[in-house]
Amino acid sequence: MRIIHDDVFAPADAEITLRAPVPLGTPLKLAPYHGGLALHDGPTLVAEGASTRLVDDVPEPPAITSQRISRLL
């Protein structure tokens, strides 16, 4: 999600990097950070995130010929 204005979000690709264990049941602060956002637990940087563009660059699987299938059986 991408922040447009205050609490308004829009769908987008994001890269998130965890920098420390995320504390449970603790209020965390979200703030601008190096062109993205950072999540802090007091002075500790817990995570940082930025918008990115994910590329679906998966190669095609190799073709399996009937000859290869017969060798497997």
N, C-alpha and C positions, 0 to 999 in steps of 0.2 A: 504494500500500500504506500501511497505517496501523500504527504501532507500538502494540501492546497492552501488552506488558511485555518489556523488554530486547530479545531477538532474536526475539520472536513477532510475526508480521505478519498482517494481515487485509486483504482487498480493500477499497479505498475510492477515491473520486475525489480527486485531488490537483492543486494548482496549484504548479508549480515555476518559480522565477525564477533564471536564471543571472546571477551578478554579476561573474564573472571567468572566463577560460578554465580548463577543468578539466584539471589536470595529470595526465598518464598515468604509471603506475608509481610513484605517490607515495601513501603512507598519508594518508588524510584523516580528520578528526575530525567526528563527527556529534554535535550538541548541541541541547538545547531552545533555541528562539529566538522570541520574540514570539508565543507560542501555537502555534508550529509547530516545525520543525526547521531547523537550519542546518548546512551542510557547510563546514568550514574547512580551508585549507592553511596551517598556522601561524596567523599573525594575519589572513590574507586570507580574507574571506568569499567562497566560491566559488559557493554556491547556497543558496537558502532555499526551504522548502516548507511547505505547510499543507493540511489537509483542506478540501475544498470540495464543493459539489454541482454537477455539470455539468448544464446544462439543454439538452435536445435540442429547440430551438425553431426548427426549419428550416421556412420557409414552403413550402406546396405549389407545385409548378411551374405556370406558366400553362397553361391548356388550349389544345391545338392543334386547331383545327377543320379539317374536310376542305377548307373554302374556303381557309384559310391554307396548308395543305399543297399544294394545287394551284398557288398563287401561287409557292411555293418551287421547284416542279419545272419 
